[in-house]
């Protein structure tokens, strides 16, 4: 049985990952370090401990873990979060990447490496590991500090940068790495942007609708299967389009992050995410030969030391240049030091394409282990390091930074007051996205056609029948976005014509001329763009001409309908983008302002399933009296309860937000997470049943109201109905009195119903034993 081997490998991987990861957690290290070390220990290169010896199975497990890891990373990134981050963080992330790139090129030149090796090393070092950074911030309990939010935002944007870098390097190894002239960088980036826009917009229209339908018509098991099918399907599509599996999984995560089902999906995939994240890191470690690690120890230590200095320096400087206070910039730069998953992928890409020596993959893993090892220490000491930086910097530099940041704030305020830009920005974004969508459809039309023609054959219905049908349908599909592009361009031309001619003596006559000129220029540019995108070889030009005529006829006949369809799609996308619920995680918190002078800190705690405080109210727990901290928020199943009332009940898996001094919130967090080891209360939910009980003439319940009897409090029984002389009273009120001969429909467990029936049939003054014997 071949299948049993992969089961055995998974058992070994998860067992050793759990043991070594727990050990690292106990000594204060990142568990990712433990996973990598565990993989090296039990991999095929460490006899006699080679519990997993088949390298092909290891690579398969690594690919599987990569898909789930990239999906979870994408789930932490959404277009709403990108919009909230602002232009400053984009510029800071890009500036830090450029700085690391040039510093790494200098390092490569000093080591005598080739240009290819230096570029790949730069790609490996310019992207931090969001998985490791997130775990380090959580383990060091600083996730709600301002600098930690900045670090999380930078890692999110670096994930996007990693996708771009991976695409460029993949294009290089496919052509340029073989001595051929690869496609220009601009063309490669354009194709990537077109694919991403096509996948994201198509996904935003399809995935929310599919999730809504599944939530209505399918149970959670089928919903999980559907999402997993989408995950592997989009990863496969990205692979077929010439990109990596990681890109497809990452994009689906960002798409799901925009939907109202995000928290449900996160809850469903939480276990698989944790399992396969561990599988990925352990499988990466298994591909490393410890002998190569040892032989490259000096190089790994040197590159690791370079990374520990270069990444905080570049990131902190870039954040400072975009207006971040120096203290927060330094601390955030120290947080984004560790490299990880994308660095492994980039190194594996270069080694697999034979443009890098085999030692580069162990180098990436070794540097990742070093940076992940020192990262918790750097985060814990970040406050002291920031103090040291503020003390040693000269006074003139402090004054210059203060002046520079004030200047940036004034420029930002001036931009916000620019009405022309505020009015036109949205339309520029819409035009850009729609152009990317059309470009994506045209660029990948050849691959779409190959899939379509493989089913009916090349001459279905008539000679070149599938080709004719395909291009006709494709042109009809593209009509709506093309009409939308022209509508937005017309609106922009009108707006800028009115603004540019305002105040002129003959503005009423000049404005239409300027508007027409702007439309003419835009029309020529659109024509050149479409000519560059459309295939013109062979019979394609005639098919395009015929399809274009069909499209023009459709525009003439269905223009109003096309406008309606486009508006409907815009509304759908806007509703999806605005349907996400706010959360206490990520970058959405309102407490992103400096608060060091107050000595107040925020820390979150997830209540364990068997926490001692489960089922108790905040007033009963009384954290303020015990530790001095306060509960300022509870996140439950994706819904945030701000400033909960004292009678709010704590439930397992609640995410509780604590406010107080560092010592207070740490003590409160430890108390809430306490599990004393008491046995869990056995659930009797499945034993609930309905049973009809007749009230005898001697019952002690005669003449009493249901409120006086209080069956729910006394016996745990609910009264669902009363049958009195053939008249049924459903859900009787608390003032309903029981009468002799009433047939009471009760709801509860068997023991509860027996106890209530026994009490109901007791005679006044009769003890329970005699009544039970009579029954």
N, C-alpha and C positions, 0 to 999 in steps of 0.2 A: 504494500500500500504506500504509494508515493505521498498521498495527502497527510499521512501520519507524521511525516518528517517536519512539515511546516508547523503542525500543532506542537510537536516537541520543541522546535526552535522558539516558538512564541512563549511556551512555558518557561524555557531557560531565560529568555530575554527579560520577561516580566519579573521573574523571581530575582535575578541578579540585579535588575534595575531597582526593584523595591528595596533590597537589602542595602546596596551601596548608596542609593538616593536617601534613604532614611539616615544612614550614617553621616552623610554630608549635611543633612538638615540639622542633626543633633550638634554638630561642631560649628554650625553657622555658615556653611558654604552653600553655594547654589546647587540645587539638585541636578541641574544640567551637567555640571562637572562630574557628578556621580554617574550619570547615564553614559557619558562619553568614556569615562574610565572603566565602567562595567563592560562596555562593548570591547574595549581593548583587551580586557582580561579574559573574556570567554570567546573571543573571535577565532577564526581559523588559523591565525598566525601566532598563537600562544600555546603550543603543546606543552604539557599534557592537559591544559585547561581548555582545550578547544572543544567545548560542548556543542558549538555550532561550526560546522566545517564546510558547508556548501556556500561558496561565495555568491552564486547566482540567486539562491534563496535569500541571502542577506540583502542583496541589491533590490530584490522584489519587495522585501519588507520595508526597506528604506524608502522606496517609491510610494508605497502605501501610506507609510507614516508621513511622508512629505505632503501628500494630498490633504490629509486631515489637518496637519499643522498649518498649511497655507490657508485652508478654509477658516480655521479659527483666527488667524492673523487678519484675514480680510473682514471677518465679523467685527473686529475691533475698529475698523476703519469704515467710514461712510462719507458720502458727499456732504451731508450736513456738518459732520465734524470738520471736514476740509474747509468748508465755508466759514465755520466759526474760528478756525485757526488764524485766518487773515493772511495777507500777503507777506507780512514780516517774517512769519515762521517759514514760509516757502523759500523766501530769499535766504534766511539763515541756514536752512538745510542744504540748499544748493551751494551757498558760499562755503559751508563746512566741507562739503564733498569736493569742491574745487581745491580748497586748501590741502586736504588730505591727498588728493590726486597728485598735486605738484610736489608735496613733501615726499610721497612714496616714489615718484619718479626720481627724485634726488637720491633717495635711499638705494633704489635699484641701480642707478649709475655708480654710486659709491661701491656697491657690491659687484660691479662688473656684469650685471644681468643685461639680457637683450631687451629691446623695447617691448616685445610681446610679454615677456615675463613681468616687466615693471607695470604694464597696463593691467594685467590680470591681478597682480598683487594689490594695485590701487583699488580695483573693483572689489577685492576681498575685504579691504580695510575701510572703505568709505561707507559701509553699511553696517549698522549695529544689529544685534539680535533682539527683536522685539519680544520674543519668547523668554530669553534670559533676563532682559531688562525688566520685564513685567514681573517675573518671579522674584528678582532681587528686591525690587521696590516693595512688593508685597511682604516678603520675608523680613525686610528691615522696617516695616510699618511706617512708611513715609508716603504712601500712595496719594494722600490728600494735601501734601505740601505743594506750594506753587511751583517750586523747582522740579518736583516729580512730575507734575502735569506738563510742564514744558518738555521734560525728557520724553514722556510718553508721546507727545505730539511730534517731536523730532523723529522718534523711532517709526511712527506711522508714516511720516513723509519719506523717511529713508527706505521704507518698504516699497513705496512707489518708485523711488529712485533706483532701487535694486532691480525692479522689473524692467525699467528702461535700460539699465546697465547690462542686465542679462541678455536682453534682446540684441543690443549692439555687439556684445561679445559673441553671441551665438551666430550672428551674421558674419562676424569676422572669421570664426573658425570654419564656417561652411564654405567660404570662398577665399577670403584674404589669407587665412591660415594655410591654404594649400598653394600659395604662390600666385593666386589669381587676384584680379582687381575686384574687391567686394563692392556692393552697392554703396552709394554715398550715405553719410550719416543722416542727412536730412530725409532722404527717401526711406531709410529704415525706420526712423522715428515717425514719419508720416504714416507708414503702413501699420506700425504698432498702434498709433493713436486712432487710426481708422478702425482697426480690429477691436480695440477697447471700447470705442464709442458704439460700434455696432453691437457688441456683446452686452454692454451695460444697458443701453436703451432698450434693446430687445428683451433683455432679462427683466428690466423694470416694468415692462408691459406684460410679460408672460408669467414671471415667477410669483408676484403677488396674487394675480388671478388664480394661478394654480394652487397656491397655498390656501387661498380662501375656499376654493372648491373642495380641497382635501379636508380642510377643517370642518366642513359641513357634511360631506358624504363619506369620510373615512375616519377610522379610529387612529390613535396615536401610532400604532405599529405600522399601519399603511402609510401614514404621513412620513415617518422616519425612512421607510423604504423609498418613497418618492423623492425626498430630499437627497438621499444618498445616490439615487439614480441620476439626479441632476448634477450632483457633485462630480461623479466619475464621468458623466457624459460631457460636461463642459471642459473638464480636464483633457479628455480625449480629443475634443474639437480643437482646443488650443494646440495640442500636439500635432494634429493633422494640418493646422494652419501654419506650422513652422515655428511654433513657440514651445514653451515648456509646459509640463503638467502643472507646475506651480502657478503659472499665470492663470490657467482656467479655474483652478481651485480658489485662488486669491480673488478673482473677479466674482465668482459666485458668492463668496463671503461678503464682499462689499455690496452686492445686490440684495442679499437677504438682510443685511444690516439696515437697509432703507425701508424695510417692510414692518408692519405692525406685528408680524409673527416672529420677530427677531428673538425675543426672550424665550418663546416656546422652543425655537430651534436650538438656542444655546442650552436650554435645559435638557433637551433630548440628546444632543451630541456632547454633553459635558463629559460623560464617562468615556466615550470613544476618543474624544480629543485628548484627554489625559493619557489614555492607554497608548495611542498611536504617536503622541509627541514623545513619550518615553521610547517607543519602538524606533522612531526615526533617529534619535540621538544615539541609542545603543547600537543600531545598525550602522550608523556612520563610524562609531568607534571600532566596530568589528572589521571594518575594511582597512584598518591601520595596522601595519607591521611594527611592533614595539622596537625592533632592531633599527628600523629607519628613524623612528622617533629619537632613539638614543644617539644614533649617529648624527642627527640634525639638531641635537639638544642646544648647541651653541647658537645656531641660526634661529631656532625657535625662541630662545631666550632674548636674543637681540631684537628680533622683529616684534616680540611681545612687549619688550620695554619701549620700543619705538611707538607701538600702538597705545600703550598706557599713557604716553606723553602727548602724542600727536592728536589723538581723537579728542581728549578734553580741551586741548589748546585750541584746535580748529573750531570745535563746536561752541566753546565758551566765547571765543572772539567773535564768531559770526552772530551769536545771539546778542552780544553787546552792541554790535554795529547796527542791529535792527531796532534798538531801543529797549532791550531787556536790562533791568538793573544788574549791575556787575555781580552782586552777590548771588542772585538767582542764576545768572548765566554760568558762573563758575560751578555751582552745585549741579546744574542740569548737565553741563559738559562732563562732569565726573560720573554721572549716572549712565551715559550712553557709551561707555567704553567697550563693553564686551561685544565681540563679533560672534556669529553663529550660522544659522541655517542657510542664508543666502550666500555667505562666504563659502560654505561647503559646496553648494551647487555650482558656484562660479569656478572653484578649483577643480571640481569633478568634470566640468565642461571642458576646461583647458587640457586636463590630463587625458580625458577620453578622446579628444580630437588630436592628441599627439603634438600640440603646440606648446605644452609645458612638460617638464620632467616629472616623473612619478612622485618625486619628493614634495611636490607642491601640496598635494592633498593632506599628507601628514602635517605639513607646515600649517595649513589652515586649522586643522583640528588642535594642534599643539598651542597655537596662539589663542584659539577660542578657549581652551582649558585655562590658560594663564590669565586671560582677561576676565573670564568668569570667576576664577579663584579670587582675584584681587578686587573685583567689583563690589561685593558687599562691604569690604573694608573701606574702600574709597567712599561709598555712600554714607557709611556711618561716620567717617571723618570729614565729610564734605563741609560741615559747618565750621570746623576748625581750620580747614584749608581755605575757605572763603574769608575767614577772619585774617588769616596770614596774608592773603593776596591784598586785602584792603589796607593792611598795615604797611606793607612794603612798597606799594605803589606811590610814586611821588605826588606831591600836592597838585602840580600843574596838570598831571594826567587826570586826577580826580575832577578838577575844574573843567577840563576840556570835555570829559565824558558827560558831565552834568549839562554843559552848554549844548553839546551835540544831541543829547536826548531831548532837551527842550526844543531844539530846532526841529527834530523829527515830529514831535507832538504838534507843533504849529503847522507843519506841512500836512500832517494827517487831518487836522481840523479843517484846513483849507480845501483839501480834496473832498471831504464830506460835504462842504458847502457848495461844491461845483455842481450846479443843477444839470448842466448839459451832460456831464459824465454820468450822473445818477439816472438821467432819463434814457441814455443810449446804451448803458452797460449791459442791461439785460438782453437787448436785441443783438448786440455784438456776440454775446455768449450763445444765443440761440442760433445765429448764423454759423458760428464756428462748429457747434455740435452737429447741426444739420449737414454741413459740408463734410464733416468726418463720417457721418452715417452713410451718405451717398458714396463717398470714396470707399468706405469699407465694403459696401455691397458690390461696387464695380471691381475693386481690387481682388476680392475673393470670389468673383462670379465664376471664374474658370473652375475652381475647386467645387463650387456648388453645382455647376453643370455636370461635372464628372460623376457626382453622386446621383444626380437626377437621371442621367442617360444610362447609368448602369442597371436601372430597373427595366425599362421597356425596350432598350436597344436603340442604336443610332438612327434607324429608319422606321420608327413607330408611326403609324397612321399614313405617312408619306415620306419621301426622301427628305432627310434633315428635319423630320417632323418634331422631335424633342427639342432641337435647337431653336426652331421657329417659335414653338410654344414658350420655351424658357425665356427667350429674349423679349417676347411680347409681354409676358407676365412681369418680367423684371422692369421693363419700362413703365408699365402701369403702376407698379409698386413705388417707383422713384418719383412719380409725378407729384404726389402730395408733398414730400420734403422739398422738391425743387420749387414748387409754387410758394411754399412757406419761406424759402430763402429769398425769393424775389419780393415777397410782401414785406419782409423785414428790411431788405435793402431799400425798398421804396420809402418806407417810413423813416429810415435813417437819412436818406437823401433829402426828404422834405424837412426834417428837423434841422439838419446842418445848413441847408439852404436858407431857412428862415433865420437861424442864428447868425450866419455869416453876413447876411445882407441887412440885418437890423440896424437902423439908424441912417441908412443911405437915403438920398433924396428920392430915388426911383426904386425903392425896395420892392414895391408891388410888382414891377415889371422885371426886375433883375432876378428875383427869387425863383420864378419858374425856369428861367434859363439855367441858373446854377443847378437846380434840381435835375433838369434834363441832362446836363453835362455829367453830373455825378452818376446818374442811372446809366448813361452810355458807357462810362468808364467801367462801372461794375458789370455791365452786360458783356463787355469785351473780356474782362477777367474771368467771368463765369464760363464763357465760350472756350477760352484757352484751357481752363481747368478741366472741363468736360472732355475736350479733345485729347488732353493728356491722359485722362483716366480710361476712356473707352478703348476697347480693342479694335484694331483696324485691319487685321490681317485676314486674307482669304475671303470667304463668303460673309465674314462677320460684318463688313461695312454695309453690304446690302441688307442684311437682316436688321442692322441698327437703323438704317434709313427707313425701312418699312415699319419697324417698331416705333421710331420717332414720329412717323406720320400718324400712327395709331395713338401715340401719346398726345400729339397736338390736337387731334380730334377729341380726345377725352378731356383735354383742358378746356376746349371751347364748349363742349356739351355739359361737362360736370364741374365747372369751375366753382360754383357755389357749394356744391357737395364736397369737393376737395377741401375747401376752406373749412367747412364744418367738421370733416374728418380730422383735419390737422388740429383744429381747436379742441376737439374731443380728446385727441392723443395728448395734447399739452395739459389739459385738465387732469387726465389720468396720471401723467408723470408728476404734476404738482401735488396731487393727492397722495401719491406714493411717497414723495419726498417729505411731505408734512405729516405723515401718519406715524412716524417713529415716536416712541414715548421717551420722555426724558429719564435719565438714570443718574444715580449717584456716582457713576464711574466715568472714566474717559476725561473729556475736557469740558463737560457741560456744567460743572459746579459754579455757583455764584461766588465762591470764596477763593477766587484766584488773585486776590489782592494781597499785598504784603501785610503781615500781621506779627512780625517777630517781636515788636515792642510790647505786645500784649501777652506774650508767653502763652499763647493758646495754640493748640494743635488739634487736628482732626484725624481720627483713626477709625477704620471700619473693621467689623468683626462679623463673620458668618457663623451663625449658631449651629453647632453640630446637631445631628439627628437626635442624639441622646443627651443633649445639654440639660443640666440640672434646672435651668431657668425656663425651660419650655413650658408653656401653659400658664405662666405667671405674668401678672401685670407689671408695668413699669413702677407703679407705686409700691407694689409688693417687693420688687427687687431693690428699689431705692438706692440707685447707684450714687446719687448726689450725696446722700448722708454717709455712705460707706467709703467712697473713694474721692468724692468731690467733682466727678465728671457728670456730664449730662448727655442724654440721648436726644440728638437734634434731627434724626431722620431714620426711617426704616424703609428698606426696599424689599418688597415682597412680590415674588413672581413677576418682576419687571415693572411693578407699580410703586412709586415713591410716596411715602407718607411723611410730609415735612412736619417737624415739631409735633410729634405724636402726643396725645393726651395721656395723663397718668394712668387711665384705665385701659390703655392699649395693651393687648395681650401679645406676648412673644411666642413665635412659632418656630419649629425647626426650619433651618435653611434661610431664615430671615437675615438680611444684611443690615446690621445696626451701625449707625454712625455716631461716634462719641466725640464730645468736645470738652477740652480741659487742658491742663498742663501735660507735659509729656509723661510724667510719672503717673498722673491720675488716669489718663486714657489707657496707658499700658496695664495698670492694675484692673481697670474696668473691663478691658478686653480679656484679660486672663480669667476674670471671674465669669464672664458670660460664656466663655469657651470651656468652662469646667464640666467634665463628665465624671461623676463619682463612681460609675460602674454599676449603678443600680439597674436591675432588670427592666427592660422596656415593658410598658403596659400592653397586654395582649389585646389586639383589636377584635371586637365582637361584631363588627359591621356586617359581615357576611351571614351572621346568625340571626339577623333581624327578620321577624316574620309577623304576619297578621293573624289574629285569633279573635273569634266572637265569644263573649262571656255574658251570660244572662244574670241579671240582678235579682236575687231571691227576695221573697217578701219580708224576710227577717234581717236583711243586710243592714249593717251599721251605716252604709252609705246613703240610705234612703233620706231624701229631703236635703241632702248636702249638695252644694254647688261643686263644680269641677275645680274652682279656685280653692275651696276649702279642703277638698280631698288632695289636691296637688299631686296627681299620679306621677308626673315627670320628676318632681323633686324627691318624692318618697320611694318610688319603685323604679324610676327610669323608664316608665311606660307612657306612651302618648295615646290619646283618645282620638281616633280617626273618624268615628261616626256613632250615632245612636239610632237604633231602630225601635220606635215606640208605636206599637199598634199598627204596624205596616207603613208608618210615616218615617222616612229616613232623614235624619239630621246630619249632614256632612260637616265635618270640622266644627263641632259645637263650640260655642263661646264659653268663657270662664264662668258666666252666671247661670249656665244650664244646670238644672237640678236633676239628679237621677231618681227614677221612680221604679216601683216594683214591676218586674216583667220586662224592663228595658233590656234590649240586646245591645251590648256595648262592643264596638269593633276596636280592638286594642292593637298597638304596634310596639314591639320590643323583642328582646331575646327570649328564648324559651324559659330560662330561669326567672327572668323579670316578670314574664306573663304568668307563670305559675304562682309566684309570690303575690302578685296583685289579685289573681283569681281567688287564692286562699283567703286573703284579707277581705275581699268583697263578699265572700260567702260565710264569713264568721258571724255568729249571733252576738249581740251585745252582751258582754260579760263572759263570753266563752273564750277559753284559751286556745291557742293555735293548734296544739296537739290534738284536742278533742275535735276541732273543726276538720282537721286534716283526716282524722280517722273516719269521721262521718262521710267525707267526700269519697 
